[in-house]
């Protein structure tokens, strides 16, 4: 006899199908290219961590790209026209010593 979990199954956050499904259409070709490359490299055990890093990075992009204004903010940041600040300035402004 085998026990089955009760309740809804949690989706694996690094499931490539789930990541692909959540990515906007314009990102999917890039994901598939990076994924296939990382899978090929993962045939060598030394490449396994890169596959995991690749999946984590694309999962983060899938989350971010689905937020309103993501692409507009990305374009402003790349053009240097955003209202952000340098990391060093943000650390000085927001970092508090314990």
C-alpha positions, 0 to 999 in steps of 0.5 A, a space after each residue: 500500500 502506498 500513502 498519498 499526500 492529503 490536500 493540494 500538491 505544492 508545485 516545485 518552484 524549479 519545475 521547468 514546465 511551470 517556469 515556462 508556463 509563467 513566463 511572458 511569451 517574449 521570454 520563452 525562447 530565451 528560457 528554452 535556449 538557456 535551459 537546454 544549454 544548462 541541461 546539456 552541461 548538467 550531464 557532467 555532475 559539475 554542471 548540476 549547480 549551473 542548471 539549478 542557478 539557471 532555473 532560479 534566475 528564470 523563475 525570478 524573471 517569471 515572477 518579476 516580468 508578470 508585475 505591472 510596469 516591469 518592462 517599463 522600469 527595465 527600459 528606464 534602468 537600461 537607458 539610465 533615465 529611472 529614478 533609482 539610486 546607486 547601490 552604494 547610496 542605498 546602502 548608506 541611506 538604509 543600512 542600520 548597524 545592529 
